Every structure is written in C-alpha cells, then in structure tokens.
Amino acid sequence: MRQERAFVLAFLFGNFVIGTGVMLVPGLLLVLSNDLGATVPQTALLITIAAIGMCIGSPVLATLTSRIDRRTLLTGSLALYAVGHALCALAPNLTMLIIVRSVTMMGAAVFTPQAAATLSLLIAPERRAAAITGVFLGWSVASVFGSPAASWLGAHIGWRWTFSAFSLVCVMGVVWVYRVVPSGLHGVSLSRDAWLRVLKHPALIAILLVTAASASGQFTTFAYIAPFIGFLLDPSPNTLSLALVMFGGAGIAGTVWATRRIAHRGASSNVAISLISMCLGMAILGAFGSWLIAFIAGTLAWGAGIFANNSSQQARLVLASPELSGASIALNTSMIYLGQAVGTTVGGAVIASVGYRWLPVVGAVVLAGALLLSWRADRRRLSD
C-alpha cells in the first residue's frame, strides 16, 4: 500500500506539471497577445495547433513507445516538457513560439495517458479505478496553484520569465518520477490490431465521443478565460488569478469527490453528475455572469465538474475493457485535445460574431450534447 501511494503521488505531481503547462497559455493569453503584437484569436492558435498535434501524437506515440521502459518514457516526456518550455521563453515571435510549443506539448501527449496505463501495472485491480482518478487530482492542483500563479507572474514579470520558471518545476517532476518508477517495467505492446479492436468496440467509441464533446464545450470559454473575465468583471491580473484559484479549488473538491465515490457508485454516474455541474455552471455564467455572486456560483459549478469528469472518463474506459486500456486511454487523451482544438476554434468564431458574453452559452449547449452522448454510451455498454 505504501509503495502504491508513492506511485500515485509521483504521477499526481507529474500531472500537475502537465496540467500547468497545458493551462499556461489561456492564463497568459492577453500578456502574450500584447507583447507579440497579435490579436487574441491569433494568439489562441498556440492552443489550437498544439492541441491538434497532441490529438494526433497521443495514439501515434503510444504505439511507437509501447516497448520502451516505463521509467524512461515517463521521465523523458517530462524532460521534453522542461527543455521545451525553456526554449519557448526564447522564441522571437508568435510563429516560432507556436512551433516550439507544439513540439513541447508532445510531452503532455505521452505522459498523462501512459501514467494512467502504467498504474494499471502497479496497482492492485480493486484499487485501480480510485488510483487513476486520484492521479488526475494533479490537473486540479494545477488549476488552483499552477495556472493562477503563472497568470499572476506573467502580468508582473512577463511571459518569458514565467515559462523559464515553469521549466524548473518540470525538472522536479523528472527527478521525482525517475526515483519512484522501477526500471524494467514495460506496458502491453500496442499493435495495429489493438487500435482496430478499440475502433470496433462500440462502448469504447461511445465513451470517447463523450470526452471530445465535453472538452469542446469547456474550451469554448476556457481558452479565452483571461479576456472573458476581463469582459465580465475586471481586466486586473489579480481578478483573473483569484478566479482561477476559485475554479481550481472547486476542481480539487470535485476530483476528491469523484475518487471517493467511484468505488460505490461507478464511473458512469460520476461522469453524468460532472457534466450536469459543468453545463449548469456555464449556463449561469452566460446568463448572469456579470453579477459577482452569479459569477462565483457558475465558476464553482463549472470547476467542480471539469476534472472529476476527465478522471472518471479514464476509469470508465479501463473498466469497460481493461485489456485495451493502453490504447483507449491514449485515444481518450486525443479526444481531450481534439475537443480543445474544436472548442478554441468555435470560441474564436463566437467572439468574432457575437462577442465574449455568448462563449459560456455555446459551451453549455455543447455540454448538454455531451450529457446525451454519455447516456447513450451507458445504454450501448449495457447492451454489449
């Protein structure tokens, strides 16, 4: 049990690093836009293009790296993150920053799904689902500490120094994971047959579509969180940081709730409740977000559902087909990043046509669709 806890903590910190890196740009969007002389939608290409790369890269890299020692693979992905973010700080213009960041984010495409798959080799079956949801707490901690801190630092010391400081945090993750994960550990080789089996598995495909729709609904707004909060309330970096702290705090509470509840009520029930929470939160932000009390309520409801949903979806895939978990979790990560790319693109179109206020309204509609897909996925799983 003590050794299992050590694995969970190391991977939790690794996901904290990965989550902070993914959420750096939304919190720094205005700072980057002003410094690089680009519009907000142009700067948001940092999110869209990197997300497309991660969407494609996750299953491809999962296949290419399936025979690599797990310690080497996981520490290598975090090392790429560390070096890449240090190089991002030196980028002379937006184009070069997009290229370097897109390569850097391949570390995220590898670490999160492979950490979850590695846990299935290290954790007893009866504790596996709770361990996977617990590891995703790292993303919640990233949103309550990492993302707000990066946003605040960016406003006060600039985005270049913020990227540089973050690269040092990545080095800590490299050392921690290297010391905890045993050498000689190998995952299941992912052949073309494994991918075909996932693609022919109706229940897994249905669950993966829920992930894509959920991420799309969230990123219609989250990709533009800095200018959105400035539009609704106040453009001050302190206001943005406090809002992100509140969002992340709700995320931690939601993930802890999901981790404790999943063994008794199941992953599907967690997913449904988290989607309802996010949908309600965005609807409140869209209708009454300029009122402080409504903004707080909407942000808390949205935050409470976001990471509980992601972790429960991963557990849902593992439970639906344990033998295909390596491939299905990699595809789930692809669906998250596909959703980010789609949501960011949709959000840019909404801003151009009707303005920032409608971002969460569109997001709520997409999340309602994700809830319907989740219900259909449950019916498909039960009928198999």
C-alpha positions as CSV (number, residue, x, y, z in Angstrom):
1,M,0.0,0.0,0.0
2,R,2.8,2.4,0.9
3,Q,4.6,1.7,-2.4
4,E,1.3,2.2,-4.3
5,R,0.8,5.5,-2.6
6,A,4.3,6.6,-3.7
7,F,3.4,5.8,-7.4
8,V,0.2,7.8,-7.1
9,L,1.9,10.8,-5.6
10,A,4.7,10.9,-8.2
11,F,2.2,10.6,-11.1
12,L,-0.1,13.2,-9.4
13,F,2.8,15.6,-9.4
14,G,3.6,14.7,-13.0
15,N,0.1,15.5,-14.0
16,F,0.3,18.8,-12.0
17,V,3.3,19.7,-14.2
18,I,1.5,18.6,-17.4
19,G,-1.8,20.4,-16.4
20,T,0.0,23.6,-15.6
21,G,1.8,23.6,-18.9
22,V,-1.4,23.0,-20.9
23,M,-3.1,25.8,-19.0
24,L,-0.2,28.3,-19.2
25,V,-1.4,29.9,-22.5
26,P,-5.1,30.6,-21.5
27,G,-4.0,32.4,-18.4
28,L,-1.3,34.3,-20.3
29,L,-3.3,35.0,-23.5
30,L,-3.6,38.7,-23.1
31,V,0.0,39.1,-22.0
32,L,1.2,37.1,-25.0
33,S,-1.1,39.0,-27.3
34,N,0.1,42.4,-26.2
35,D,3.8,41.5,-26.2
36,L,3.8,39.7,-29.5
37,G,1.6,42.3,-31.3
38,A,-1.1,39.8,-32.3
39,T,-4.8,39.7,-31.8
40,V,-6.4,37.4,-29.2
41,P,-7.7,34.9,-31.8
42,Q,-4.3,34.8,-33.5
43,T,-2.5,34.2,-30.2
44,A,-5.1,31.4,-29.4
45,L,-3.5,29.5,-32.3
46,L,-1.0,28.5,-29.6
47,I,-3.7,26.4,-28.1
48,T,-5.4,25.2,-31.3
49,I,-2.3,24.0,-33.2
50,A,-0.7,22.4,-30.1
51,A,-4.0,20.6,-29.3
52,I,-4.2,19.2,-32.9
53,G,-0.6,18.0,-32.6
54,M,-1.4,16.3,-29.2
55,C,-4.6,14.8,-30.6
56,I,-2.6,13.1,-33.4
57,G,0.5,12.5,-31.3
58,S,-1.0,10.7,-28.4
59,P,-2.0,7.4,-30.2
60,V,0.9,7.6,-32.6
61,L,3.4,8.0,-29.8
62,A,1.6,5.4,-27.7
63,T,2.3,2.9,-30.5
64,L,5.9,3.9,-31.1
65,T,6.8,3.9,-27.5
66,S,4.9,0.8,-26.3
67,R,8.1,-1.2,-25.9
68,I,10.1,1.5,-24.1
69,D,10.8,1.1,-20.4
70,R,8.1,3.0,-18.5
71,R,10.6,4.9,-16.3
72,T,12.5,6.1,-19.4
73,L,9.3,7.0,-21.2
74,L,7.7,9.0,-18.4
75,T,10.8,10.8,-17.3
76,G,11.7,11.5,-21.0
77,S,8.3,13.1,-21.6
78,L,8.7,15.4,-18.6
79,A,12.3,16.2,-19.7
80,L,10.9,17.3,-23.1
81,Y,8.5,19.5,-21.3
82,A,11.3,21.1,-19.3
83,V,13.6,21.8,-22.2
84,G,10.7,22.8,-24.5
85,H,9.3,25.4,-22.1
86,A,12.8,26.8,-21.6
87,L,13.1,27.2,-25.4
88,C,9.7,28.8,-25.6
89,A,10.9,31.6,-23.4
90,L,13.5,32.4,-26.1
91,A,11.0,32.4,-29.0
92,P,11.4,35.7,-31.0
93,N,7.9,35.8,-32.4
94,L,4.5,34.1,-32.4
95,T,5.2,31.8,-35.3
96,M,8.3,30.4,-33.6
97,L,6.5,30.1,-30.3
98,I,3.7,28.1,-31.9
99,I,6.2,25.7,-33.5
100,V,8.3,25.2,-30.3
101,R,5.3,24.9,-28.0
102,S,3.6,22.4,-30.3
103,V,6.7,20.1,-30.2
104,T,7.0,20.6,-26.4
105,M,3.4,19.6,-25.8
106,M,4.2,16.1,-27.2
107,G,5.4,15.5,-23.7
108,A,1.8,16.0,-22.5
109,A,0.5,13.7,-25.2
110,V,2.7,10.9,-23.8
111,F,2.7,11.4,-20.0
112,T,-0.9,11.6,-19.0
113,P,-2.2,8.5,-20.8
114,Q,0.9,6.5,-20.2
115,A,1.0,7.4,-16.5
116,A,-2.6,6.1,-16.2
117,A,-1.7,2.9,-18.2
118,T,1.4,2.4,-16.0
119,L,-0.7,2.5,-12.9
120,S,-2.7,-0.5,-14.2
121,L,0.6,-2.4,-14.0
122,L,1.5,-1.2,-10.5
123,I,-1.8,-1.0,-8.6
124,A,-4.0,-3.9,-7.4
125,P,-7.1,-4.3,-9.5
126,E,-9.6,-3.4,-6.7
127,R,-7.8,-0.1,-6.1
128,R,-7.1,0.7,-9.8
129,A,-10.1,3.0,-10.6
130,A,-9.6,5.1,-7.5
131,A,-5.9,5.4,-8.2
132,I,-6.5,6.6,-11.7
133,T,-9.0,9.2,-10.6
134,G,-6.7,10.2,-7.8
135,V,-3.8,10.8,-10.1
136,F,-5.9,13.2,-12.1
137,L,-6.1,15.4,-9.0
138,G,-2.8,16.7,-10.3
139,W,-4.7,18.6,-13.0
140,S,-7.0,20.1,-10.4
141,V,-4.0,21.2,-8.3
142,A,-2.5,22.7,-11.4
143,S,-5.6,24.8,-11.9
144,V,-5.7,26.0,-8.3
145,F,-2.0,26.7,-7.9
146,G,-0.1,26.4,-11.2
147,S,-2.3,28.3,-13.6
148,P,-3.2,31.2,-11.3
149,A,0.5,31.6,-10.3
150,A,1.5,31.6,-13.9
151,S,-1.1,34.2,-14.8
152,W,-0.1,36.4,-11.9
153,L,3.6,36.0,-12.7
154,G,3.1,36.7,-16.4
155,A,1.4,40.0,-15.6
156,H,4.2,41.1,-13.3
157,I,7.5,39.6,-14.7
158,G,6.4,38.8,-18.2
159,W,5.6,35.5,-20.0
160,R,9.3,34.7,-20.9
161,W,10.4,34.6,-17.2
162,T,7.2,32.7,-16.4
163,F,8.0,30.0,-19.0
164,S,11.6,29.8,-17.6
165,A,10.4,29.4,-14.0
166,F,8.0,26.7,-15.1
167,S,10.7,24.7,-16.8
168,L,12.4,24.4,-13.4
169,V,9.3,22.9,-11.9
170,C,9.3,20.4,-14.8
171,V,12.8,19.3,-13.7
172,M,11.4,18.5,-10.3
173,G,8.9,16.2,-11.9
174,V,11.6,14.4,-13.9
175,V,13.6,13.7,-10.7
176,W,10.6,12.5,-8.7
177,V,9.2,10.2,-11.3
178,Y,12.6,8.7,-12.1
179,R,13.2,7.9,-8.4
180,V,9.8,6.2,-7.9
181,V,9.1,4.2,-11.0
182,P,11.1,1.0,-11.2
183,S,13.2,0.2,-14.2
184,G,12.4,-2.8,-16.4
185,L,8.7,-2.1,-16.4
186,H,7.0,-2.5,-19.9
187,G,3.5,-1.9,-21.0
188,V,1.4,-4.0,-23.4
189,S,2.7,-3.7,-27.0
190,L,0.1,-1.7,-29.0
191,S,-0.2,-3.2,-32.4
192,R,-2.5,-2.2,-35.2
193,D,-4.8,-5.0,-34.0
194,A,-5.2,-3.3,-30.6
195,W,-6.2,0.0,-32.3
196,L,-8.7,-1.8,-34.6
197,R,-10.2,-3.6,-31.6
198,V,-10.8,-0.2,-29.9
199,L,-12.3,1.3,-33.0
200,K,-14.6,-1.7,-33.4
201,H,-15.6,-1.6,-29.7
202,P,-19.0,0.3,-29.6
203,A,-18.9,1.1,-25.9
204,L,-15.4,2.5,-26.0
205,I,-16.1,4.6,-29.1
206,A,-19.3,6.0,-27.4
207,I,-17.2,6.9,-24.2
208,L,-14.5,8.6,-26.3
209,L,-17.1,10.8,-28.1
210,V,-18.3,12.0,-24.7
211,T,-14.7,13.1,-23.9
212,A,-14.4,15.0,-27.2
213,A,-17.8,16.8,-26.7
214,S,-17.0,17.6,-23.1
215,A,-13.6,19.1,-23.9
216,S,-15.1,21.1,-26.8
217,G,-17.8,22.6,-24.5
218,Q,-15.2,23.6,-21.9
219,F,-12.7,25.2,-24.2
220,T,-15.1,27.4,-26.0
221,T,-14.7,29.6,-22.9
222,F,-11.6,28.3,-21.0
223,A,-9.3,29.1,-24.0
224,Y,-10.3,32.7,-23.7
225,I,-10.6,32.8,-19.9
226,A,-8.4,35.9,-19.5
227,P,-10.2,38.2,-21.9
228,F,-13.6,36.7,-20.9
229,I,-13.1,37.5,-17.2
230,G,-11.9,41.0,-18.2
231,F,-15.0,41.5,-20.2
232,L,-17.4,40.3,-17.4
233,L,-15.7,41.7,-14.3
234,D,-12.4,43.3,-14.4
235,P,-9.2,43.1,-16.6
236,S,-6.9,43.1,-13.5
237,P,-4.5,40.2,-13.3
238,N,-5.4,39.8,-9.6
239,T,-9.0,39.2,-10.5
240,L,-8.0,36.7,-13.1
241,S,-5.7,34.8,-10.7
242,L,-8.4,34.8,-7.9
243,A,-11.0,33.5,-10.4
244,L,-8.6,30.7,-11.5
245,V,-7.9,29.8,-7.8
246,M,-11.6,29.5,-7.2
247,F,-12.0,27.4,-10.3
248,G,-9.2,25.1,-9.4
249,G,-10.3,24.8,-5.7
250,A,-13.7,23.6,-7.0
251,G,-11.8,21.2,-9.3
252,I,-9.9,19.7,-6.4
253,A,-13.1,19.2,-4.4
254,G,-14.8,17.6,-7.4
255,T,-11.9,15.3,-8.1
256,V,-11.7,14.2,-4.4
257,W,-15.5,13.6,-4.5
258,A,-15.1,11.5,-7.7
259,T,-12.2,9.5,-6.2
260,R,-14.2,8.6,-3.1
261,R,-17.5,8.0,-4.9
262,I,-16.3,5.9,-7.8
263,A,-15.9,2.6,-6.0
264,H,-19.5,2.7,-4.7
265,R,-21.5,4.4,-7.5
266,G,-19.4,3.8,-10.6
267,A,-17.6,5.9,-13.2
268,S,-20.6,6.5,-15.4
269,S,-22.6,8.1,-12.6
270,N,-19.7,10.4,-11.8
271,V,-19.5,11.5,-15.5
272,A,-23.2,12.3,-15.6
273,I,-23.1,14.4,-12.5
274,S,-20.0,16.2,-13.5
275,L,-21.4,17.1,-16.9
276,I,-24.6,18.4,-15.3
277,S,-22.5,20.5,-13.0
278,M,-20.4,22.0,-15.8
279,C,-23.4,22.6,-18.0
280,L,-25.2,24.4,-15.2
281,G,-22.2,26.5,-14.3
282,M,-21.7,27.7,-17.9
283,A,-25.4,28.5,-18.2
284,I,-25.2,30.6,-15.1
285,L,-22.1,32.4,-16.4
286,G,-23.8,33.1,-19.7
287,A,-27.0,34.4,-18.2
288,F,-25.8,36.2,-15.1
289,G,-22.0,36.1,-15.1
290,S,-21.5,39.9,-14.8
291,W,-23.1,39.7,-11.3
292,L,-20.4,38.7,-8.8
293,I,-22.5,36.2,-6.9
294,A,-23.6,34.5,-10.1
295,F,-20.1,34.5,-11.4
296,I,-18.8,32.8,-8.3
297,A,-21.7,30.2,-8.4
298,G,-21.1,29.5,-12.1
299,T,-17.4,29.2,-11.7
300,L,-17.6,26.8,-8.8
301,A,-20.1,24.6,-10.6
302,W,-18.1,24.5,-13.7
303,G,-14.8,23.9,-11.9
304,A,-16.3,21.1,-9.7
305,G,-17.2,19.1,-12.8
306,I,-14.2,19.5,-15.1
307,F,-11.5,17.3,-13.6
308,A,-14.0,14.9,-12.0
309,N,-15.2,14.3,-15.5
310,N,-11.8,13.7,-17.0
311,S,-10.6,11.3,-14.3
312,S,-13.9,9.4,-14.3
313,Q,-13.8,9.0,-18.1
314,Q,-10.4,7.4,-17.9
315,A,-11.6,5.0,-15.2
316,R,-14.7,4.3,-17.3
317,L,-12.5,3.2,-20.2
318,V,-10.4,1.0,-18.1
319,L,-13.5,-0.7,-16.6
320,A,-15.1,-1.1,-20.0
321,S,-12.2,-3.0,-21.4
322,P,-9.1,-3.5,-19.2
323,E,-7.1,-5.3,-21.9
324,L,-7.5,-2.4,-24.3
325,S,-6.8,0.3,-21.7
326,G,-3.4,1.3,-23.1
327,A,-4.9,2.2,-26.5
328,S,-8.3,3.5,-25.2
329,I,-6.7,5.9,-22.7
330,A,-4.3,7.2,-25.4
331,L,-7.3,7.8,-27.6
332,N,-9.1,9.5,-24.7
333,T,-6.2,11.9,-24.4
334,S,-6.5,12.5,-28.2
335,M,-10.2,13.3,-27.7
336,I,-9.4,15.8,-24.9
337,Y,-7.0,17.6,-27.2
338,L,-9.3,17.3,-30.2
339,G,-12.0,18.9,-28.1
340,Q,-9.6,21.7,-27.1
341,A,-8.9,22.5,-30.7
342,V,-12.5,22.4,-31.7
343,G,-13.6,24.4,-28.7
344,T,-10.9,27.1,-29.2
345,T,-11.9,27.4,-32.8
346,V,-15.6,27.6,-32.0
347,G,-14.9,30.2,-29.3
348,G,-12.9,32.3,-31.7
349,A,-15.8,32.3,-34.1
350,V,-18.3,33.2,-31.3
351,I,-16.1,36.1,-30.3
352,A,-15.9,37.4,-33.8
353,S,-19.6,37.1,-34.4
354,V,-21.5,37.9,-31.2
355,G,-18.8,38.6,-28.5
356,Y,-17.4,37.2,-25.3
357,R,-20.7,37.0,-23.4
358,W,-22.0,34.2,-25.6
359,L,-19.0,31.9,-25.0
360,P,-20.4,30.0,-22.0
361,V,-23.9,29.8,-23.6
362,V,-22.4,27.9,-26.6
363,G,-20.3,25.8,-24.2
364,A,-23.4,24.9,-22.2
365,V,-25.2,23.7,-25.3
366,V,-22.2,21.5,-26.3
367,L,-22.0,20.1,-22.8
368,A,-25.7,19.2,-22.9
369,G,-25.0,17.3,-26.0
370,A,-22.1,15.5,-24.2
371,L,-24.5,14.5,-21.4
372,L,-26.9,13.0,-24.0
373,L,-23.9,11.1,-25.6
374,S,-22.9,9.8,-22.1
375,W,-26.4,8.5,-21.5
376,R,-26.3,6.7,-24.9
377,A,-22.8,5.3,-24.1
378,D,-24.2,3.7,-20.9
379,R,-27.0,2.1,-22.9
380,R,-24.5,0.9,-25.5
381,R,-22.3,-0.6,-22.8
382,L,-25.2,-2.4,-21.2
383,S,-26.4,-3.8,-24.5
384,D,-23.0,-5.3,-25.4
